[in-house]
Amino acid sequence: MQFYKYILLLVGLAWSQLAYSQSYFSGQLVNGQGEAIISATIHWQDSASIGAVTDFEGKFRILRLDTVQPHTLEIRHLSYEPVSVEILPSEQDLILTVGDDLLLEQATVEVTAKQGDAFASTINPINVETLGQCELRRAACCSLAESFENNGTVNVSFTDAVTGARDIEMLGLRGIYSQLMIENRPNFNRLGLAYGLEYIPGTFVESIQISKGASTVRNGVEGLTGQINTELIKPHNAPKLYLNGFLNHLGRSELNLNLAHKFNERTATGLLLHGNYFNQAIDHNGDNFMDIPLKRQLNALWRLNHRTKNLHAEINAQAILDQREGGQVASFFSAADLPQRLYQIDSDIERYEVFGKLGFIGFDNPLQSLALIYSLSQHNQSSSFGDRLYEGKQNTAYLNLLFQTPLGKGQELMAGFNYRLDDFQEQVNELNMDRKEQQSALFAEYNWQQELDPETGRGFGLIAGLRLDQVQTLNGMQYLPTGRLNFKYNFNQDFIIRASGGRGIRLPNLLIENFRYLPSSRAFILNETPAVEKAWNYGLNITRNYILGERAGSLSLDIYRTDFEQRLVADIDHSSSQVQFYNLDGRSFANSILLSWTQDLIENLELRLAYKYNDVYTTHHGQLTWMAFSPRHRGLMALQYQLPKSGWQFNFNSQLVGPQRLPTLYGDLSNLPAYRQEALSPTFALLNAQVSKKLGKGWEVYLGGENLTNYRQEQPILGAQDPFGQNLQPQLFDASAVYAPVFGTMVYAGFRYTLGEKTKADPHAGHHHGPNEEHHATKEHHHENGAELLIKSDPQCGMCQTTISQGLEKIEGVYHASVNLNSKTVEIHYDEEKTNPAALRKALSKLGYPADELPADPKAHDQLPACCQQH
């Protein structure tokens, strides 16, 4: 059967080579009145030989130089001065507006501007969902672990009742089967797994891309159910200073500080700092164990980026110090009940990492590029759980070399070499798992996208990848081939269907992946040496974007199946006092169906609904069994509402979690809650809400609450009164059977402050721009009665830049108006004999925006798009 699977993949790859592939950038060029600019010539600054001409609608397509680095477009027309704009690799279908005074005013507005804060691409053959910064601000998002509250694809839950560790679920399977990456570099998927989701603070995050199913082979194939890539804040585009503070009613506090400095257009540096502290012992459920462990974390990331015409270099250094304390506390007991020994939990973690990228695009062929992604890391962890001691140390070296080149006319191939070395020293009491693992691979990936009808957007795309891994483990050396295929067909630009299939492999990490069972009396029994895990994933996605009346909406259906060839089974059902580990002997699979609907109900009110069905089974000692802690049903409802004119934003979400099978228990269960006797958790719902207010001058405050219904799991820790088993008839002690929150309602408050670049604009300087910067002329102009005026306003996005610039430049006497989103200012260059500051402030107000002390005209403000209205 496997042979035929590989044949199908090879046939798909060979078939795709028969036609031309296209990696294009598309856009539309219009003037200040929104009219098409016809017959403009467009070419890349780095390659004048690759060009295009705008058609009668102002539209154009131009072959990309590569999909790794940003490049600058040069635009020329007989009626306009030459202008230029930087295009990022992720940008597509932009509307480029040339102002009436010959300036390029807007270069970052996507045709997909109707996308919300979270959106799915209709261009990429891979099913990718992107979460932007606006999406992340719908909740506190103190870390990556709290960034998926409004997302139906990824679910996060606590692994146990005492450590505070969290795990994600995607396509019905645990997070160990999703490849977690930081800027396309695998991370926190070995010893960093236990608390890794908390090691990426929310203020470090620029965006999150969730790739479902069998995705690319470039960065590895350990993601059996998909990849989650986190892009961090880039120093070139970051504000000079960003400060965030957080405090909840239990006493947990956090402080985040981001600093950025641009030495020049080529070089920029940034420093991202995070600290959190919690030192309040809390026991709401009366089991004498802390509901939340005491925490102290310091996290620092330094970044340096340098880019020239031919080279892009990046180096980063990160250090994390994390301490946690949990378990029993003497003050929870009365003097008569104080035990001779307290069950205490401690963790000390130190992590250091140097990582970065090096890209070269100076080849004679401008379509070629070479990139190197690298990292060196050390992770040290020392933990104790009563008498059980865990010691772990991991040294890792990682390299990923990628080469991109065209194949004939328009064809594109990405090929490369990947290497990873992990040196582990890991043990729990008498169980020693010291080992070295090496994994090296050669891979190739072919990309073909064909537009069949430019008018409607009908077309198709294909990505086919093959990879050969050499893996060396305790079982010896193996050569493991993998292949993946992603296909999409656009009926039009708003209706798309995708299909994917492919194989994945991963090296299991027995101890850290079963960290939840360490705070228990269960013995770890290793029946055989773990084998490399292998699985096939197949998926189908249908996405339909639409306009209902004047309101945008989107409907999406995902259907995925994962079939395991080999898997390390952690059997907690065979014995209540053991966790048995053995390699799969039988079937193991996961079926997942997700239906998502997003709809703008009324102006400024968005509704998001999602329903997920998971069907996950594996074989335990010859019997196919429903996987524990895997709810079959999940639901999500999220609402976002923005009040016009006032800067208020309200967010609400409700998560429904269906029944989960709990581990089988043996013996007398009469003293346990009913749900433990039935080994089935009840259905429950969680409610979260947040309100935020922008105060102006870079300040924003927010207030929120989690688990507002105060739902808590009854008796989450079994045998909590006798964790050392000292009674005559000791019970099983187990803190791992957690299906719901252990603590109740949590209320929090916080603030955000952004200090942007507040330098005066130079209307005469040629300049390349990022998405949040001003756009200036590329040729000098002189004005006899020239004057300048800087107005404090509140623009929100790129569409605001266009609205303000175009609106003000229609006024007689205004030469140029530029908008800075970071400093929230509008700079106007005008003829002082034809207009004056009072008239210009009034004109800005009439556009719907505040102008210094003059408020925005209410009627004009209400007619602005939702993303432009002051929050």
C-alpha positions in Angstrom: 0.0 0.0 0.0 2.8 2.4 0.9 4.4 1.7 -2.5 1.4 2.9 -4.3 1.2 6.0 -2.1 4.7 7.0 -3.2 4.0 6.2 -6.8 1.0 8.6 -6.7 3.1 11.4 -5.2 5.8 10.9 -7.8 3.3 10.9 -10.6 1.8 14.1 -9.2 5.2 15.7 -9.1 6.1 14.6 -12.6 2.7 15.8 -14.0 3.1 19.2 -12.5 6.4 19.6 -14.3 4.6 19.4 -17.7 3.2 22.9 -17.3 4.6 26.2 -16.4 4.5 27.4 -12.8 4.1 31.0 -11.8 5.2 32.7 -8.7 3.8 36.2 -9.3 3.0 39.3 -7.5 -0.3 40.9 -8.5 -1.6 44.4 -8.0 -3.6 47.3 -9.3 -2.4 50.9 -9.9 -4.9 53.7 -9.5 -4.7 57.5 -9.1 -6.0 59.7 -6.3 -9.6 59.4 -7.5 -9.4 55.6 -7.7 -9.2 55.6 -11.5 -7.0 53.1 -13.2 -3.6 54.1 -14.4 -3.1 52.5 -17.8 0.2 51.6 -19.5 2.4 52.2 -16.5 5.6 50.2 -16.6 6.6 48.2 -13.6 9.8 46.4 -12.8 11.9 45.2 -9.8 14.6 47.5 -8.6 17.0 44.6 -8.5 16.1 43.3 -12.0 15.0 45.8 -14.7 14.7 42.8 -17.1 11.6 41.5 -15.2 8.7 43.8 -15.8 5.0 44.3 -16.5 2.6 46.9 -17.9 -0.7 47.8 -16.4 -3.8 46.9 -18.4 -7.0 49.0 -19.0 -8.1 48.4 -15.4 -4.7 49.3 -14.0 -3.9 45.6 -13.1 -0.6 43.9 -13.5 1.2 40.7 -12.7 5.0 40.5 -12.4 7.2 37.5 -11.8 8.6 37.5 -8.2 12.4 37.5 -7.8 11.9 35.1 -4.9 9.5 34.3 -2.0 12.1 34.7 0.7 13.1 38.4 0.8 11.3 41.7 0.4 11.9 43.6 -3.0 11.2 47.0 -4.3 9.0 47.8 -7.2 9.8 50.7 -9.5 6.7 52.3 -11.1 7.0 54.7 -14.1 4.4 56.5 -16.2 4.5 59.5 -18.6 2.2 61.5 -16.4 3.9 60.8 -13.1 7.2 61.0 -11.4 9.0 57.6 -10.8 7.9 56.1 -7.5 8.9 52.9 -5.6 7.4 50.7 -2.9 8.7 47.7 -0.9 6.8 44.4 -1.4 7.0 41.8 1.3 7.1 38.1 0.5 3.7 37.5 2.1 2.0 40.4 0.3 -0.3 39.8 -2.7 -3.0 41.6 -4.7 -2.2 45.1 -3.4 -3.9 48.3 -4.4 -1.2 50.9 -5.2 -2.5 54.5 -5.3 -0.4 57.3 -6.9 -1.4 60.7 -5.4 -2.1 63.7 -7.6 1.2 65.4 -6.6 3.1 62.4 -8.1 3.6 60.5 -4.8 2.9 56.9 -4.1 0.7 57.2 -1.0 -0.4 53.6 -0.3 1.4 50.4 -0.8 0.2 48.1 1.9 -3.5 47.7 1.3 -4.3 44.2 0.2 -7.3 43.3 -2.0 -8.0 41.0 0.8 -8.6 44.0 3.1 -12.0 42.5 3.7 -10.2 39.9 5.7 -10.7 40.2 9.4 -8.0 40.0 12.1 -7.9 36.2 11.4 -8.1 35.0 7.8 -7.4 32.1 5.5 -5.5 32.6 2.3 -7.2 31.9 -1.0 -3.9 32.0 -2.8 -1.8 29.4 -1.0 -2.4 25.8 -2.0 -1.6 24.9 1.6 -4.5 25.5 4.0 -3.1 28.3 6.1 -4.9 30.4 8.7 -3.2 33.6 9.9 -3.7 35.4 13.2 -2.6 39.0 13.1 -1.8 41.4 16.0 -5.4 42.8 16.0 -6.7 39.2 16.5 -4.2 38.6 19.4 -5.4 41.8 21.1 -8.9 40.5 21.5 -7.7 38.8 24.7 -4.8 39.4 27.1 -2.6 36.9 25.2 0.1 37.1 27.7 1.8 34.2 25.9 1.4 31.9 22.9 -0.5 29.6 25.2 -3.3 32.2 25.4 -3.3 33.2 21.7 -5.9 30.7 20.4 -9.0 31.6 22.6 -10.9 32.9 19.6 -9.7 30.2 17.2 -11.5 27.0 16.3 -8.6 25.1 14.8 -6.2 25.1 17.8 -7.4 24.3 21.3 -5.3 24.8 24.5 -5.9 23.0 27.8 -4.0 22.3 31.1 -2.2 19.0 31.2 -2.6 18.5 35.0 -3.8 20.1 38.2 -0.5 21.2 39.7 2.2 22.2 37.3 0.4 24.8 35.2 1.8 23.2 32.0 -0.4 23.4 28.9 -0.9 21.5 25.7 -2.6 22.2 22.4 -4.8 20.0 20.3 -5.1 20.2 16.5 -7.0 17.9 14.1 -7.9 15.8 17.2 -4.3 15.0 18.3 -2.1 16.5 21.0 0.4 19.3 20.2 3.3 16.9 20.0 2.0 16.0 16.5 1.9 19.6 15.4 5.3 21.2 14.4 5.8 24.3 16.5 8.1 26.8 14.8 9.5 30.2 15.5 10.1 32.1 12.2 10.2 28.8 10.3 12.6 27.2 12.7 11.4 24.1 14.8 11.4 25.1 18.4 10.1 24.0 21.9 9.4 20.5 20.5 11.9 18.5 22.7 12.6 19.3 26.3 11.1 22.7 26.0 7.7 21.1 25.3 6.4 21.2 28.8 6.2 24.9 29.2 7.2 26.0 25.7 3.9 27.7 24.9 4.6 30.2 27.8 8.1 31.0 26.5 6.8 33.2 23.7 5.2 36.2 25.3 2.3 37.7 23.4 4.1 41.0 23.0 6.9 39.3 21.1 4.4 38.0 18.5 3.8 39.7 15.1 1.6 37.0 13.6 0.8 33.3 13.8 0.4 31.1 10.7 -1.5 27.8 11.3 -0.9 25.3 8.4 -3.4 22.4 8.6 -2.6 18.9 7.5 0.3 17.8 5.3 2.1 21.1 4.6 5.5 22.0 3.3 8.6 19.7 3.6 11.0 22.6 3.8 11.2 22.9 7.6 10.8 19.2 8.5 8.0 16.7 8.5 7.5 16.1 12.2 4.2 18.0 12.0 1.8 15.0 11.4 -1.3 17.2 11.7 0.2 20.6 10.6 2.6 23.4 11.5 2.2 26.5 13.7 4.7 29.2 12.8 5.1 32.3 14.9 6.6 35.4 13.4 8.2 37.7 16.0 8.3 41.5 16.0 10.8 42.8 13.4 13.0 45.7 14.4 12.7 47.4 11.0 8.9 47.7 11.5 8.6 48.0 15.2 7.9 51.2 17.2 10.7 52.7 19.1 9.1 51.7 22.4 6.2 49.5 23.3 5.2 48.9 27.0 2.6 46.4 28.3 1.6 45.8 31.8 -0.8 43.1 33.2 -2.2 42.3 36.6 -5.0 39.9 37.7 -7.0 39.8 40.9 -5.0 36.8 42.2 -1.8 38.8 42.2 -0.1 37.6 39.0 1.7 40.4 37.3 3.6 40.8 34.0 5.6 43.6 32.4 6.8 43.7 28.8 9.1 46.2 27.1 9.9 46.2 23.4 12.7 48.5 22.1 13.7 49.1 18.5 16.3 51.3 16.8 17.0 51.8 13.1 20.6 52.8 12.5 19.7 53.3 8.9 17.6 51.8 6.2 19.8 48.7 6.2 20.4 47.9 9.8 18.0 47.8 12.8 18.1 46.2 16.2 15.5 45.3 18.8 15.3 44.2 22.4 12.2 42.3 23.6 11.9 41.9 27.4 9.4 40.0 29.5 8.9 39.3 33.2 6.1 37.7 35.1 5.7 37.0 38.8 3.1 35.2 40.9 3.6 34.5 44.6 0.2 33.9 46.1 -0.6 30.4 47.4 -4.2 29.7 46.5 -6.4 26.6 47.2 -10.0 27.3 46.2 -11.1 23.6 46.0 -9.8 22.7 49.5 -7.6 19.7 48.5 -4.5 21.3 50.2 -2.7 21.6 46.9 -2.0 25.0 45.2 -4.4 25.5 42.4 -1.8 27.6 40.5 1.9 27.2 41.0 4.1 30.1 42.1 6.0 31.5 39.0 8.9 33.7 38.2 10.1 34.1 34.7 12.6 36.4 33.0 12.7 36.3 29.2 15.0 38.5 26.9 15.4 38.4 23.2 17.9 40.6 21.3 17.6 41.0 17.5 19.9 42.5 14.8 18.8 42.7 11.2 21.0 43.9 8.3 19.9 43.9 4.7 21.5 45.1 1.5 20.7 44.7 -2.2 22.2 41.2 -2.3 22.3 40.1 1.4 19.9 39.7 4.3 21.5 38.8 7.6 19.9 38.3 11.0 21.2 37.2 14.4 19.2 36.7 17.6 20.0 35.7 21.1 17.4 34.6 23.7 17.7 33.7 27.4 14.9 32.3 29.6 15.0 31.8 33.3 11.9 30.1 34.7 11.1 28.9 38.3 7.9 27.3 39.5 6.8 26.0 42.9 3.6 24.0 43.6 2.1 21.3 45.7 1.1 21.3 49.3 1.6 24.3 51.6 1.7 24.1 55.4 -0.7 27.0 55.8 -3.4 25.1 54.1 -3.6 22.6 57.0 -4.7 23.0 60.6 -2.2 22.2 63.2 -3.8 18.8 64.0 -3.9 17.8 60.3 -0.5 18.9 59.2 1.3 15.9 57.7 4.8 14.8 58.5 5.8 15.4 54.9 4.5 17.9 52.3 4.2 16.9 48.7 6.0 19.7 46.9 6.7 20.4 43.3 9.6 22.5 42.0 11.0 23.3 38.6 14.1 25.3 37.6 14.6 25.9 33.9 17.3 27.7 32.0 17.3 28.1 28.3 19.8 29.8 26.0 19.6 30.1 22.3 21.3 31.8 19.4 19.5 31.7 16.0 19.1 33.6 12.8 19.0 33.7 9.0 21.3 34.5 6.2 20.0 35.1 2.7 21.8 35.8 -0.5 20.1 37.1 -3.7 23.1 38.3 -5.7 23.1 35.7 -8.3 23.3 36.5 -12.0 19.9 35.1 -12.3 17.7 37.4 -10.2 15.2 34.6 -9.7 17.7 32.5 -7.7 18.2 32.8 -4.0 20.0 31.0 -1.2 19.0 31.1 2.5 20.4 29.5 5.6 18.4 29.2 8.9 20.4 28.2 11.9 20.2 27.8 15.7 22.2 26.6 18.7 20.4 26.1 22.0 20.8 24.6 25.4 17.9 23.7 27.6 18.4 22.7 31.3 15.5 21.5 33.5 15.5 20.2 37.1 12.1 19.3 38.5 10.9 17.4 41.6 7.5 15.9 42.3 7.5 14.7 45.9 10.1 11.9 45.8 10.2 11.8 42.0 13.1 13.7 40.5 13.4 14.7 36.9 16.7 15.9 35.4 16.9 17.0 31.7 19.6 18.6 29.6 19.5 19.1 25.9 22.0 20.6 23.5 20.8 21.2 20.0 22.3 22.3 16.7 20.0 23.0 13.7 20.7 24.0 10.1 18.4 24.4 7.2 19.8 25.4 3.8 17.4 26.4 1.1 18.0 27.1 -2.6 15.3 28.5 -4.9 15.7 28.6 -8.6 13.4 28.8 -11.7 13.1 25.8 -14.0 12.6 27.1 -17.5 10.0 29.7 -18.1 8.2 30.5 -14.9 8.9 27.2 -13.1 10.1 27.3 -9.5 11.9 24.7 -7.4 12.9 24.9 -3.8 15.6 22.4 -2.7 17.8 22.1 0.3 19.5 20.2 3.1 18.3 20.0 6.7 20.3 18.8 9.7 19.6 18.5 13.4 21.6 17.1 16.3 20.1 16.6 19.8 22.2 15.5 22.7 20.0 14.5 25.6 20.8 13.7 29.3 17.5 12.8 30.7 16.2 10.7 33.6 13.5 10.2 36.1 14.7 8.4 39.2 16.0 5.0 38.0 14.7 5.4 34.4 17.6 6.8 32.2 16.9 8.1 28.7 20.3 9.6 27.8 20.8 9.5 24.1 21.9 11.3 21.0 19.6 11.7 18.0 20.7 12.9 14.6 18.4 13.7 11.7 19.6 14.9 8.3 17.5 15.3 5.1 17.6 16.2 1.5 14.3 17.7 0.1 12.9 19.3 -3.0 9.6 21.1 -3.4 7.9 22.2 -6.6 5.4 25.1 -6.8 3.0 25.6 -9.7 0.2 28.1 -9.7 -1.8 28.7 -12.9 -4.4 31.5 -13.4 -7.0 30.4 -15.9 -9.2 33.5 -15.9 -7.8 36.8 -14.6 -11.2 38.4 -14.7 -12.8 36.0 -12.1 -9.7 34.7 -10.4 -10.3 31.2 -11.6 -7.2 29.0 -11.4 -5.3 26.3 -9.6 -2.1 25.7 -7.7 0.0 22.8 -6.7 2.9 22.2 -4.3 4.6 18.9 -4.4 7.4 18.0 -2.1 9.7 15.0 -1.6 12.1 14.4 1.3 14.6 11.7 2.4 15.6 11.7 6.1 18.5 9.8 7.6 17.6 9.2 11.2 19.9 7.9 13.9 18.4 6.9 17.2 18.8 4.2 19.9 17.3 1.8 17.3 20.2 2.5 14.9 20.1 4.3 11.5 17.2 4.4 9.2 16.4 6.1 5.9 12.8 7.4 5.8 11.3 8.8 2.6 8.3 11.2 2.9 6.2 13.0 0.3 3.5 15.6 0.5 1.1 17.0 -2.1 -1.1 20.1 -1.8 -3.6 21.1 -4.5 -6.1 24.0 -4.7 -8.6 25.1 -7.2 -10.2 28.6 -7.3 -13.6 28.7 -8.9 -13.2 32.4 -8.4 -11.2 34.6 -6.0 -13.8 34.0 -3.2 -14.5 30.3 -3.7 -11.7 27.7 -3.2 -11.3 24.0 -2.6 -8.1 22.4 -1.4 -6.9 18.8 -1.0 -3.7 17.6 0.6 -2.0 14.3 1.5 1.4 13.2 2.8 3.5 11.4 5.2 5.1 12.6 8.4 7.7 11.2 10.8 8.8 12.3 14.3 11.1 11.1 17.0 9.1 10.6 20.3 10.4 12.0 23.6 9.0 9.6 26.1 9.5 11.5 29.4 8.8 15.1 28.5 5.8 14.3 26.3 4.2 12.5 29.3 5.2 15.2 31.8 1.6 15.2 33.1 2.0 11.8 34.7 5.1 12.8 36.8 2.9 14.3 39.6 1.4 10.9 40.4 2.1 7.5 42.0 2.1 5.9 38.5 5.3 4.0 37.7 6.8 4.5 34.3 7.2 1.1 32.6 9.1 1.0 29.3 8.3 -2.2 27.6 10.4 -1.6 24.5 12.7 1.0 22.9 10.5 3.7 21.2 10.5 3.5 17.4 10.2 6.5 15.0 6.6 7.5 14.7 5.1 7.5 11.2 1.7 8.7 10.0 -0.2 9.7 6.8 -2.5 12.7 6.8 -5.2 13.4 4.3 -7.4 16.5 4.1 -10.0 18.5 2.3 -10.8 22.2 2.7 -13.6 24.2 1.2 -13.7 28.0 1.7 -16.3 30.5 0.5 -16.1 34.2 1.1 -19.2 36.2 0.3 -21.0 39.5 0.7 -24.5 39.3 2.2 -26.2 42.7 1.6 -23.3 45.0 2.4 -21.8 42.6 5.0 -18.8 40.3 4.5 -18.9 36.7 5.6 -16.9 33.5 5.2 -17.7 29.8 5.5 -15.1 27.1 5.8 -15.2 23.3 6.1 -12.1 21.2 7.0 -12.1 17.4 6.9 -8.9 15.6 7.9 -7.8 12.1 8.8 -4.5 11.0 10.3 -3.5 7.3 10.0 -0.5 6.0 12.1 1.8 3.4 10.8 3.9 3.5 14.0 3.3 5.3 17.3 4.6 5.3 20.8 1.6 4.4 23.0 1.3 5.7 26.6 -1.1 3.3 28.1 -2.8 4.6 31.3 -5.7 2.2 31.2 -4.1 -1.2 31.7 -3.2 -0.4 35.3 -4.1 2.4 37.6 -0.6 2.4 39.1 1.4 2.4 35.9 2.0 4.2 32.6 3.1 1.5 30.1 5.0 2.5 27.0 5.1 0.3 23.9 5.1 0.7 20.2 1.8 0.5 18.4 0.5 -3.0 17.5 -2.7 -2.4 15.7 -4.6 0.7 14.4 -4.5 4.3 15.5 -6.2 7.1 13.7 -7.8 10.6 14.2 -10.7 12.0 12.2 -11.4 15.7 12.5 -14.2 17.9 11.0 -14.3 21.6 11.5 -17.0 24.0 10.3 -16.3 27.7 10.7 -18.5 30.7 10.0 -17.6 34.4 10.3 -20.1 37.1 9.6 -20.4 40.9 9.9 -23.8 41.2 11.5 -24.2 44.9 11.6 -21.7 47.7 11.3 -18.7 47.1 13.6 -20.1 43.8 15.0 -18.5 40.5 13.9 -19.7 37.0 14.8 -17.5 33.9 14.6 -19.0 30.4 15.1 -17.1 27.1 14.9 -18.0 23.5 15.6 -15.4 20.7 15.7 -15.9 16.9 15.7 -13.0 14.7 16.7 -13.0 10.9 16.5 -9.6 9.6 17.9 -8.8 6.0 18.5 -5.7 3.9 19.3 -5.0 0.3 20.1 -4.2 -0.6 23.7 -3.1 -4.2 24.3 -5.1 -5.4 21.2 -8.2 -3.4 21.8 -9.1 -0.3 19.8 -9.9 2.4 22.4 -11.2 6.0 22.4 -8.3 8.2 23.3 -8.4 9.7 26.8 -8.7 13.5 27.2 -10.0 13.8 23.6 -13.4 15.5 23.5 -15.5 14.5 20.5 -17.3 17.8 20.4 -16.1 21.4 20.6 -17.8 24.6 19.9 -16.8 28.3 19.8 -18.7 31.5 19.6 -16.8 34.8 19.5 -18.2 38.4 19.2 -16.3 41.6 18.6 -17.9 45.0 18.7 -16.4 48.4 18.2 -18.1 51.6 19.3 -17.7 54.4 16.8 -16.2 57.7 17.8 -15.2 56.5 21.3 -12.3 54.1 21.0 -14.1 51.3 22.8 -13.8 47.7 21.8 -15.7 44.7 23.3 -14.7 41.1 22.8 -16.6 38.0 24.1 -16.1 34.3 23.5 -17.7 31.1 24.7 -16.1 27.7 24.4 -18.1 24.5 24.6 -16.2 21.3 25.5 -18.0 17.9 25.1 -17.4 14.7 27.2 -13.9 13.3 27.4 -13.0 9.7 28.3 -10.9 9.6 31.5 -8.4 6.9 32.4 -9.9 3.6 33.6 -9.6 3.1 37.4 -9.8 -0.2 39.3 -10.9 -1.1 42.8 -13.3 0.7 45.1 -14.5 3.9 43.4 -17.4 4.7 45.8 -15.6 7.7 47.4 -15.0 9.4 44.0 -17.2 11.9 42.2 -19.8 10.4 39.8 -17.8 11.5 36.7 -14.7 9.6 37.9 -16.7 6.4 38.5 -18.1 6.7 35.0 -14.7 7.6 33.6 -16.4 10.3 31.5 -16.3 14.0 32.0 -19.4 16.2 31.8 -20.0 18.8 29.0 -19.1 22.3 30.1 -18.8 25.8 28.8 -16.3 28.6 29.5 -17.0 32.3 29.0 -14.4 35.0 28.5 -14.7 38.7 27.9 -12.5 41.8 27.4 -13.2 45.5 26.9 -10.4 47.8 25.8 -10.2 51.6 25.3 -7.8 53.7 23.3 -7.0 56.8 25.2 -4.9 58.6 22.6 -1.2 59.6 22.6 -0.2 55.9 22.3 -2.1 54.7 25.4 -4.6 51.8 25.6 -6.2 50.1 28.6 -8.1 46.9 28.9 -10.1 44.9 31.4 -11.2 41.3 31.1 -12.3 38.1 32.7 -11.8 34.4 32.1 -14.0 31.6 33.1 -16.8 34.0 34.1 -19.2 31.2 34.9 -16.7 30.1 37.6 -16.7 26.5 36.3 -14.3 24.2 38.2 -13.5 20.5 38.0 -14.6 18.7 41.1 -11.8 16.8 42.9 -9.2 17.1 40.1 -6.5 15.3 42.2 -7.1 11.7 43.2 -5.6 10.7 46.5 -4.7 14.3 47.4 -4.8 13.6 51.1 -2.2 10.8 50.9 0.2 11.7 48.0 3.0 9.5 49.5 0.8 6.5 50.0 1.5 6.3 53.8 -2.0 5.2 54.8 -2.7 1.6 55.6 -4.8 1.3 52.4 -3.2 3.9 50.1 -5.2 5.2 47.2 -3.9 6.1 43.8 -2.4 9.6 43.8 -2.8 11.2 40.3 -3.0 14.8 39.3 -3.2 14.2 35.6 -6.9 13.5 35.0 -7.8 17.1 34.3 -10.5 17.9 31.8 -11.5 21.5 32.9 -10.1 24.5 34.9 -9.0 23.8 38.4 -9.4 27.4 39.5 -12.4 29.6 38.9 -13.0 33.1 37.6 -10.0 35.2 36.9 -10.3 39.0 36.4 -7.4 41.0 34.9 -6.5 44.5 33.8 -3.7 46.0 31.8 -2.3 48.8 29.7 -0.4 49.2 26.4 1.7 52.2 25.4 3.3 52.8 22.0 5.9 55.4 21.3 6.3 55.8 17.6 8.8 57.6 15.4 8.1 61.3 15.8 10.6 62.7 13.3 9.5 65.3 10.8 8.8 64.0 7.3 11.1 65.0 4.6 9.0 65.3 1.4 12.2 65.4 -0.7 13.8 62.2 0.3 13.6 59.0 -1.7 12.8 56.2 0.6 11.7 52.5 0.8 8.9 51.9 3.3 7.5 49.3 5.6 3.8 48.9 6.2 3.6 51.4 9.0 5.9 54.1 7.7 5.2 57.3 5.8 5.6 57.3 2.0 7.6 60.1 0.5 8.3 61.5 -3.0 11.2 60.1 -5.0 11.9 63.5 -6.6 12.5 66.9 -5.2 9.8 69.7 -5.5 10.2 73.4 -4.6 7.3 75.7 -3.5 7.7 79.4 -3.1 5.2 79.8 -0.2 5.7 76.4 1.3 4.8 75.8 5.0 4.5 72.7 7.1 1.9 71.6 9.7 2.0 68.6 12.0 -1.5 67.6 13.3 -2.1 65.0 16.0 -4.8 62.6 14.9 -5.8 58.9 15.2 -5.3 56.9 12.0 -5.7 53.2 12.4 -4.5 51.4 9.3 -3.3 51.7 5.7 -6.8 52.6 4.5 -6.7 55.6 6.8 -3.4 56.7 5.2 -5.1 56.6 1.8 -8.3 58.4 2.9 -6.4 61.2 4.7 -3.7 61.7 2.1 -6.1 61.7 -0.9 -8.7 63.8 0.9 -6.3 66.6 2.0 -4.4 66.7 -1.3 -7.6 67.6 -3.1 -7.6 70.9 -1.2 -6.2 73.8 -3.2 -2.8 74.8 -1.9 -2.0 71.4 -0.3 1.2 69.9 -1.9 1.5 66.8 0.1 0.0 65.0 3.1 1.7 62.1 4.8 0.4 59.9 7.6 2.4 58.2 10.3 0.6 55.3 12.0 3.1 54.9 14.7 3.1 58.5 16.0 -0.5 59.1 15.0 0.3 62.3 13.2 -0.5 63.9 9.8 2.1 66.1 8.3 0.9 68.6 5.6 3.0 70.6 3.2 0.9 73.5 1.9 0.9 77.0 0.3 0.3 79.4 3.2 -1.2 82.0 0.8 -3.9 79.6 -0.3 -4.9 77.8 2.9 -4.2 77.9 6.7 -3.9 75.6 9.7 -7.4 76.2 10.9 -8.9 75.2 7.5 -6.7 72.1 7.3 -7.7 70.9 10.7 -11.3 71.4 9.8 -10.8 69.5 6.5 -9.2 66.6 8.4 -12.2 66.6 10.8 -14.6 66.5 7.9 -12.8 63.3 6.7 -13.8 61.6 9.9 -10.6 62.0 11.9 -9.7 64.1 15.0 -7.3 67.1 14.3 -5.5 68.1 17.5 -8.2 69.5 19.8 -10.9 69.4 17.0 -12.9 66.2 17.2 -13.8 64.1 14.2 -17.0 65.0 12.4 -19.4 62.3 13.7 -21.3 61.7 10.4 -18.0 61.3 8.4 -16.5 59.1 11.1 -19.5 56.7 11.1 -19.1 56.3 7.3 -15.5 55.1 7.6 -14.7 51.4 7.3 -14.8 49.6 10.7 -11.0 49.2 10.7 -10.6 53.0 10.3 -12.9 54.0 13.1 -11.2 55.1 16.4 -11.3 52.3 18.9 
